[in-house]
Amino acid sequence: MGNFLYATLKRTRLWTIISRIYVYNNKGIKRSAEKTIAKYVGKDISTKDYRRYKREIRWAFIIDHWQPSEYFTYGYRNLSKSEIRNFVTEYEKDSFCTRVNSSRAQEIIGNKCNTYEVFHEYFRRDVCEVTDFEKDRETIEAFVAKHHRFVAKPNKESIGRGICFIENGNLDAVQSLTKEYRSGLILEELIQQDATMAMFNPDSVNTVRVPTFTKDGAVHILPPIAKFGRKGIRMDHSGKGGLFASVDRKTGQLFNVLDRHLNKYAVHPDSGVKIEGFVLPQWDECLAIVRKQALVIPEAQYVGWDMAYSTKGWLLVEGNSRGQLFTQQASLRKGIKDEFLKVDPRCFD
């Protein structure tokens, strides 16, 4: 009977709340809340306001499973209950991805070498897979002889971790990376960005994240986001100081340009080129390619496709089987859970 009562309790809302109280107090969330308040509000606030923030952040986590950073990023205290529930939290996104993407799908898309093997026709550039430097030396040397400048990416890392831009065919750098990342590397020919995208920031490849949710063979395009790097930085990630902007799905026009601290922009702060209102080139072609990619692995229902507009046209940078939704929701200033529920009303059950 005790086991039965315990199993029953675990399925209740009460158990969820008890579990989150424990996690908040014992798994670092409380300390994270304190650091996040200091980051977004500063330390020069009254004791009363500080306590109010801590109280609201605690209950946002316990009741709605919002992380402290989400509380500030999405403006929790200014939202109605229905608006709060329409945001896809990081926790919900991860749970959703685990349910809708099979382990095989995640192994393919979460592994850069496997991704290239399955989606090679969409890469439109030379790639060299490296699992063992000495065994693969001949292949590596042939690649380097053709491409003296290239990018090396750890096979199973994400969010730009471990990416290294290599100059002058430096084999020692490749060998060093293979020792550091035992899961292997992928060496890629540098993407030659088209001038229409390079004008914003030529130092980075400025990409577009196009998420898809595939159900019963139908590919649904979720809100895309365009990303732009900053001067002297090779990557366009918002965590590296980059900007992001919402993309109108029908026209490819950009709007609501922000950085990670939610500062607003109309033009790129380094180049002075206007981002607000810019229309992405050959947008229909980009969407057509993404729709084809989304059907290659049927059991990968949700994928965030990073696309770049090159001198060869649109090409695949990489796929993300657990693609984040922070930038889309921050730029749109609203949650996008309803976009998923239109496709599958039970996808977050």
VOGU-3710 file (C-alpha; in Angstrom, 3 decimals, decimal comma):
1> mgnflyatlk> 0,000/0,000/0,000  2,870/2,316/0,819  4,349/1,886/-2,672  0,935/2,458/-4,233  0,389/5,696/-2,295  3,900/6,857/-3,175  3,354/6,137/-6,908  -0,007/7,934/-6,788  1,465/10,966/-5,001  4,229/11,258/-7,600
11> rtrlwtiisr> 1,591/11,860/-10,280  -0,027/14,772/-8,441  0,499/18,537/-8,651  1,405/18,521/-4,957  4,349/16,220/-5,585  5,520/18,460/-8,410  5,497/21,486/-6,122  7,283/19,608/-3,306  9,937/18,416/-5,760  10,535/21,907/-7,123
21> iyvynnkgik> 10,824/23,398/-3,632  13,535/20,831/-2,915  15,310/21,499/-6,211  15,135/25,265/-5,718  16,685/25,106/-2,264  19,220/22,322/-2,837  20,268/22,255/-6,502  21,746/25,707/-6,983  18,631/27,526/-8,244  18,484/29,729/-5,155
31> rsaektiaky> 22,105/30,845/-5,669  21,416/31,325/-9,358  18,483/33,601/-8,480  20,724/35,814/-6,351  23,320/36,111/-9,129  20,615/36,801/-11,715  19,120/39,628/-9,649  22,571/41,199/-9,402  23,043/40,826/-13,156  19,722/42,273/-14,308
41> vgkdistkdy> 18,910/44,726/-11,514  22,248/45,462/-9,907  23,175/45,496/-6,246  21,998/49,024/-5,550  18,387/48,134/-4,682  16,457/48,321/-1,462  16,156/45,318/0,835  12,406/45,350/0,222  12,793/45,146/-3,582  15,503/42,510/-3,303
51> rrykreirwa> 13,289/40,305/-1,158  10,375/40,800/-3,551  12,489/39,690/-6,504  13,688/36,617/-4,622  10,125/35,732/-3,610  8,729/36,159/-7,133  11,584/34,224/-8,756  11,162/31,395/-6,232  7,456/31,057/-6,970  7,972/31,409/-10,724
61> fiidhwqpse> 10,221/28,349/-10,506  8,012/26,350/-8,143  4,677/27,046/-9,846  5,653/27,510/-13,516  9,174/26,004/-13,668  10,722/29,244/-14,939  14,463/29,619/-14,500  15,673/32,878/-12,844  17,010/34,201/-16,165  13,643/33,506/-17,844
71> yftygyrnls> 11,905/35,546/-15,137  13,785/38,661/-16,292  14,142/37,871/-19,990  10,435/37,308/-20,563  9,170/39,886/-18,056  7,375/37,455/-15,759  5,959/40,027/-13,338  4,202/41,952/-16,140  2,490/38,925/-17,721  -0,948/37,474/-17,185
81> kseirnfvte> -1,274/33,827/-16,157  -2,277/32,782/-19,674  0,681/34,675/-21,154  3,046/33,002/-18,692  1,785/29,560/-19,636  2,293/30,250/-23,342  6,067/30,525/-22,912  8,045/27,349/-23,541  10,502/27,175/-20,670  13,899/25,552/-21,058
91> yekdsfctrv> 12,686/22,629/-18,953  9,578/22,130/-21,104  11,633/22,404/-24,285  14,069/19,705/-23,159  11,252/17,383/-22,052  9,444/17,984/-25,336  12,568/17,227/-27,400  13,126/13,965/-25,531  9,569/12,882/-26,322  9,350/13,848/-29,995
101> nssraqeiig> 12,901/13,039/-31,165  13,931/9,398/-31,004  17,271/8,423/-29,510  18,457/7,557/-33,037  17,451/10,991/-34,310  19,249/12,716/-31,453  22,354/10,609/-32,026  22,457/11,625/-35,689  21,717/15,333/-35,268  23,673/15,628/-32,016
111> nkcntyevfh> 26,755/14,221/-33,730  28,280/16,490/-36,384  29,926/13,645/-38,301  26,650/11,703/-38,425  24,794/14,859/-39,454  27,140/15,384/-42,379  26,836/11,776/-43,535  23,028/11,969/-43,559  22,604/15,580/-44,775  25,772/16,014/-46,885
121> eyfrrdvcev> 23,907/17,230/-49,980  22,668/20,259/-48,026  26,123/21,286/-46,705  27,423/22,399/-50,136  31,019/22,550/-48,878  33,919/20,178/-48,228  34,004/18,389/-44,891  36,591/16,078/-43,322  35,675/13,742/-40,462  38,383/13,091/-37,864
131> tdfekdreti> 38,102/10,349/-35,254  41,791/9,434/-34,855  44,502/11,843/-36,011  47,072/9,225/-36,990  44,601/6,891/-38,693  42,959/9,795/-40,522  46,200/11,656/-41,298  46,092/10,995/-45,055  42,515/12,264/-45,344  43,306/15,281/-43,147
141> eafvakhhrf> 46,389/16,197/-45,199  44,386/15,986/-48,435  41,726/18,287/-46,965  44,302/20,768/-45,644  46,152/20,821/-48,981  42,916/22,042/-50,550  41,789/24,332/-47,721  44,552/26,153/-45,830  41,932/28,031/-43,798  39,076/26,051/-42,265
151> vakpnkesig> 37,010/25,589/-39,132  37,298/22,651/-36,717  34,259/21,696/-34,636  34,160/19,139/-31,817  31,817/16,371/-32,839  29,385/16,458/-29,911  29,649/19,994/-28,556  27,034/22,737/-28,978  26,481/26,504/-28,513  29,797/27,168/-30,239
161> rgicfiengn> 31,884/25,378/-27,596  35,317/24,284/-28,805  35,010/25,748/-32,302  38,431/26,701/-33,648  39,256/28,632/-36,821  42,532/27,308/-38,203  44,891/29,269/-40,422  47,774/28,182/-42,661  46,842/24,497/-42,617  48,007/24,089/-39,016
171> ldavqsltke> 48,013/20,310/-38,498  49,398/20,664/-34,977  46,235/22,550/-33,989  44,092/19,735/-35,413  46,100/17,110/-33,561  45,808/19,056/-30,319  42,021/19,289/-30,701  41,697/15,536/-31,306  43,444/14,928/-27,984  41,110/17,339/-26,217
181> yrsglileel> 37,886/16,094/-27,805  37,911/12,300/-27,810  34,559/12,080/-29,594  36,257/13,428/-32,731  36,138/16,502/-34,908  34,684/17,690/-38,145  36,795/19,983/-40,336  34,784/22,240/-42,617  35,618/24,398/-45,582  34,871/27,999/-44,606
191> iqqdatmamf> 31,472/29,223/-45,767  31,794/32,018/-48,316  29,012/34,285/-47,153  27,129/36,244/-49,803  27,662/40,010/-49,689  23,985/40,608/-48,861  24,529/38,983/-45,451  28,228/39,809/-44,980  27,488/43,561/-45,083  26,108/43,424/-41,528
201> npdsvntvrv> 29,242/41,845/-40,079  31,863/40,249/-42,360  33,745/38,714/-39,424  31,031/36,121/-38,743  28,748/33,946/-40,833  25,358/35,490/-40,065  22,793/32,717/-39,963  19,076/32,048/-39,679  17,625/29,475/-37,272  14,535/27,891/-38,824
211> ptftkdgavh> 12,799/25,476/-36,411  10,526/22,786/-37,810  7,951/20,561/-36,136  6,986/17,617/-38,322  3,779/15,704/-37,692  2,321/12,948/-39,894  4,592/13,889/-42,776  3,650/17,589/-42,714  6,454/20,069/-41,979  5,428/23,101/-39,932
221> ilppiakfgr> 7,742/26,124/-39,859  7,963/27,644/-36,379  9,084/31,254/-35,762  12,579/31,708/-37,294  15,302/33,953/-35,912  18,171/35,700/-37,741  21,526/36,032/-35,962  24,330/38,536/-36,515  27,830/38,547/-35,022  29,802/41,542/-33,792
231> kgirmdhsgk> 33,008/43,070/-35,112  36,067/40,904/-34,479  33,992/37,899/-33,339  33,758/34,883/-35,641  30,458/33,497/-34,298  26,968/34,974/-34,356  25,716/33,502/-31,057  23,915/35,925/-28,749  26,040/34,528/-25,913  29,087/35,913/-27,748
241> gglfasvdrk> 27,549/39,376/-27,956  25,620/38,807/-31,188  22,258/40,275/-32,174  19,079/38,444/-33,115  15,912/39,430/-34,943  12,550/37,808/-35,602  11,808/36,761/-39,182  8,408/37,112/-40,825  7,732/33,566/-42,049  5,902/34,695/-45,186
251> tgqlfnvldr> 8,181/37,470/-46,400  11,556/36,919/-44,716  11,509/40,472/-43,325  13,348/41,117/-40,053  11,925/42,911/-37,022  12,476/43,323/-33,251  16,300/43,320/-33,202  17,794/42,648/-29,755  20,931/41,474/-27,983  21,036/39,031/-25,080
261> hlnkyavhpd> 20,523/41,861/-22,585  17,377/42,874/-24,515  18,827/46,135/-25,783  16,993/47,178/-28,955  18,633/48,019/-32,295  17,528/49,278/-35,691  20,989/49,136/-37,275  24,020/46,950/-36,639  26,095/48,825/-34,023  29,416/48,089/-35,759
271> sgvkiegfvl> 28,665/48,370/-39,478  25,769/50,827/-39,269  23,791/48,689/-41,732  20,055/48,682/-41,034  18,727/45,337/-39,822  15,138/46,336/-38,972  13,029/45,812/-42,104  15,737/43,951/-44,063  14,330/41,148/-46,239  16,351/37,939/-46,336
281> pqwdeclaiv> 17,408/36,978/-49,882  15,654/34,085/-51,633  13,645/33,342/-48,502  11,273/30,938/-50,271  14,270/28,880/-51,372  15,519/28,699/-47,776  12,145/27,418/-46,555  11,961/24,874/-49,381  15,366/23,447/-48,431  14,446/23,325/-44,753
291> rkqalvipea> 11,233/21,442/-45,534  13,236/18,810/-47,437  15,763/18,476/-44,600  12,980/18,025/-42,054  11,700/14,897/-43,860  15,062/13,118/-44,077  14,722/11,616/-40,575  10,984/11,152/-39,848  11,560/10,430/-36,146  13,300/13,799/-35,702
301> qyvgwdmays> 10,071/15,755/-35,303  11,592/18,930/-33,887  14,840/20,401/-35,245  16,314/23,894/-35,267  18,074/24,272/-38,635  20,886/26,820/-38,845  21,034/28,101/-42,417  23,517/30,446/-44,102  23,161/32,374/-47,342  26,405/31,788/-49,237
311> tkgwllvegn> 27,745/32,575/-52,683  26,272/29,159/-53,606  22,859/30,007/-52,165  21,314/28,735/-48,937  23,145/25,898/-47,204  22,946/23,959/-43,954  25,325/24,969/-41,174  24,023/22,433/-38,671  20,890/20,962/-37,140  19,896/21,131/-33,463
321> srgqlftqqa> 17,671/18,397/-32,075  17,290/20,353/-28,817  17,247/23,818/-30,375  16,649/26,591/-27,826  13,685/28,970/-28,043  15,048/31,863/-25,962  15,804/34,217/-28,845  12,478/33,647/-30,639  10,391/34,306/-27,543  12,531/37,227/-26,383
331> slrkgikdef> 12,348/38,941/-29,768  8,629/38,308/-30,275  8,002/39,376/-26,662  5,584/36,515/-26,231  5,535/32,766/-25,779  5,201/30,421/-28,739  3,770/27,320/-27,077  0,558/27,863/-29,043  2,588/27,377/-32,262  3,429/23,839/-31,149
341> lkvdprcfd> -0,077/23,093/-29,881  -1,564/23,970/-33,282  0,457/21,068/-34,698  -0,085/18,631/-31,834  -2,447/19,610/-28,976  -0,872/16,969/-26,731  2,811/17,641/-27,441  3,481/19,119/-23,973  1,410/16,589/-21,975
//
